[in-house]
Amino acid sequence: MKISKRDIKRRKTLLWVILVSFWTFFLAIIFTWVTRSLIQNVQSVIISFILLIIIIFIGIFFDMIGTAVLAADEKPFHAKAAKKIYGAKKGIFLVRHAEQVANFCNDVIGDISGVVSGVVAAVIIINLVAGVPELSEIWLSILLAGIVSALTVGGKAVGKYFAINNPTNIVFLSARFLAAIDRLIFWRKKQKR
């Protein structure tokens, strides 16, 4: 019995969904645990706020990359690859796998950043109320939720603007970074042999 291309595509999609769900589960647990441990050991509210901003920025940054990959055209990367420009082949890979890359960047990392930023905000509120009992936990929660939401949504809007208007540059920089990581990993493997 011959398997159709449609069935192969469905199986690949199902496998991707299972794989990305599995990784999301473990990444969310790891990031939340690490972040919560860091925040609980840090008594400074300012450092906690800085960590919160960094987490929000990570979500915005990955959302921008995911959007850029969807908006990018493959042709400029073929031209760069023909000239043997470092990272061009990785750029072709990213654009050809735009659906999975965007899903990972926008949904996996983006959603995990959202969850972790909520955990960090909750710990900040607990620390603020413990330090200054006169503060209202309810009003602090509402205010911080508004601030986190505004920074996340506003930041992602700006990131999407840059991603749609400069997709080739953003994907190329991401591709060069990933190519450098690949080179480092394979170099270390060669050193161990």
Buried (B, 14 or more C-beta within 10 A) or exposed (E): EEEEEEEEEEEEEEEBEEEBEEEBEEBBEEBBEEBBEBBEEBEEEEEBBEBBBEBBBBBBBBBBBBBBBBBBEBEBBBEBBEEEBEBBBBBBBBBEBBEBBBBBBBBBBBBBBBBBBBBBBBBBBBBBBEEEEEEEEEEBBEEBBEBBBEBBEEBBEEBBEBBBEBBBBBBBBBBBEBBEEEEEEEEEEEEEE
